[in-house]
């Protein structure tokens, strides 16, 4: 093996400490609930600039949402967005947010993640 001088040992300890603190801060920032905690971008599911209009305090109406808007939701890719729209065209408007579970591929966990971001507006 090799031996380190006292100064080198202190430098290594300092670098390890910095890495640990940096990692802890990154984890805290990513996992801490905040104003936009449910709007995290899932890898491979980047929202387009046109679809970010609803990201303020508004919820996305799944009865009128476009493919672009649906794909901006976490866990919803282009295929899933198309399935949602196809279900809506074949079965009529969603009556409740929970009806989204009827779309193939949307389970309880997906729905739980989406509930704070979506709504069903009642049509007149």
C-alpha positions as CSV (number, residue, x, y, z in Angstrom):
1,X,0.0,0.0,0.0
2,X,1.0,3.6,0.2
3,X,1.0,6.1,3.0
4,X,-0.3,9.6,3.1
5,X,1.2,12.6,4.9
6,X,-0.9,14.3,7.5
7,X,-1.7,17.1,5.1
8,X,-2.8,14.7,2.4
9,X,-5.0,12.8,4.9
10,X,-6.7,16.1,5.9
11,X,-7.2,17.0,2.2
12,X,-8.7,13.6,1.5
13,X,-11.0,13.8,4.5
14,X,-12.1,17.3,3.4
15,X,-12.9,16.2,-0.1
16,X,-14.9,13.2,1.2
17,X,-16.7,15.5,3.6
18,X,-17.5,17.9,0.7
19,X,-18.8,15.1,-1.5
20,X,-21.1,13.8,1.3
21,X,-22.5,17.3,2.1
22,X,-23.0,18.0,-1.6
23,X,-24.8,14.6,-2.0
24,X,-27.0,15.3,1.1
25,X,-27.9,18.7,-0.2
26,X,-28.8,17.3,-3.6
27,X,-31.0,14.6,-2.0
28,X,-32.7,17.2,0.2
29,X,-33.5,19.5,-2.7
30,X,-34.8,16.7,-4.8
31,X,-36.9,15.0,-2.2
32,X,-38.1,17.9,-0.1
33,X,-41.8,18.8,-0.7
34,X,-42.1,22.2,-2.2
35,X,-44.3,24.4,-4.3
36,X,-43.4,22.4,-7.5
37,X,-42.7,19.0,-5.9
38,X,-45.2,17.2,-8.1
39,X,-44.1,18.9,-11.3
40,X,-40.7,17.2,-11.5
41,X,-39.7,16.2,-15.0
42,X,-39.4,12.5,-15.5
43,X,-36.4,11.5,-17.6
44,X,-37.5,11.2,-21.3
45,X,-40.6,13.2,-20.6
46,X,-39.6,16.8,-21.0
47,X,-42.5,19.2,-21.3
48,X,-42.6,21.4,-24.3
49,X,-42.8,25.2,-23.8
50,X,-46.3,25.3,-25.3
51,X,-47.6,22.9,-22.7
52,X,-46.4,24.7,-19.6
53,X,-49.2,27.2,-19.5
54,X,-51.1,25.1,-16.9
55,X,-48.2,24.7,-14.6
56,X,-49.1,27.7,-12.5
57,X,-51.9,27.1,-10.0
58,X,-54.2,25.7,-12.6
59,X,-54.9,22.0,-13.0
60,X,-55.0,20.3,-16.4
61,X,-58.4,19.4,-17.6
62,X,-58.0,15.8,-18.9
63,X,-61.2,16.2,-21.0
64,X,-59.7,18.9,-23.1
65,X,-56.0,18.3,-22.8
66,X,-53.9,17.8,-26.0
67,X,-51.2,15.2,-26.4
68,X,-48.6,17.9,-25.8
69,X,-50.2,18.9,-22.5
70,X,-50.7,15.4,-21.3
71,X,-47.1,14.5,-22.0
72,X,-45.9,17.3,-19.8
73,X,-47.4,15.4,-16.8
74,X,-45.0,13.2,-14.9
75,X,-45.1,9.6,-16.1
76,X,-47.2,10.3,-19.2
77,X,-45.3,9.8,-22.5
78,X,-46.7,10.2,-26.0
79,X,-48.2,6.7,-26.2
80,X,-50.0,7.0,-22.8
81,X,-51.2,10.5,-23.8
82,X,-52.6,9.0,-27.0
83,X,-54.3,6.2,-25.1
84,X,-56.0,8.8,-22.8
85,X,-57.3,10.8,-25.8
86,X,-58.4,7.6,-27.5
87,X,-60.3,6.4,-24.4
88,X,-61.9,9.8,-24.2
89,X,-63.0,9.7,-27.8
90,X,-64.3,6.1,-27.6
91,X,-66.1,6.5,-24.2
92,X,-66.9,10.1,-23.8
93,X,-65.7,12.6,-21.3
94,X,-64.1,11.5,-18.0
95,X,-66.6,12.0,-15.2
96,X,-64.1,12.0,-12.4
97,X,-60.3,12.0,-12.1
98,X,-60.5,8.4,-10.9
99,X,-61.9,7.4,-14.3
100,X,-58.4,7.8,-15.6
101,X,-57.6,4.4,-14.1
102,X,-59.7,2.9,-16.8
103,X,-57.0,3.8,-19.4
104,X,-54.7,0.9,-20.0
105,X,-51.4,1.5,-18.2
106,X,-52.6,3.9,-15.6
107,X,-52.5,2.3,-12.2
108,X,-53.1,3.5,-8.7
109,X,-49.5,4.9,-8.3
110,X,-49.7,6.9,-11.5
111,X,-53.1,8.3,-10.6
112,X,-51.9,9.2,-7.1
113,X,-49.0,11.2,-8.7
114,X,-51.3,12.9,-11.2
115,X,-54.2,13.8,-8.9
116,X,-52.7,17.1,-7.7
117,X,-52.1,18.2,-11.3
118,X,-55.3,17.2,-13.1
119,X,-59.0,17.9,-12.9
120,X,-62.3,17.1,-14.7
121,X,-64.3,20.2,-15.6
122,X,-68.0,19.7,-15.7
123,X,-69.4,20.4,-19.2
124,X,-72.7,22.3,-19.6
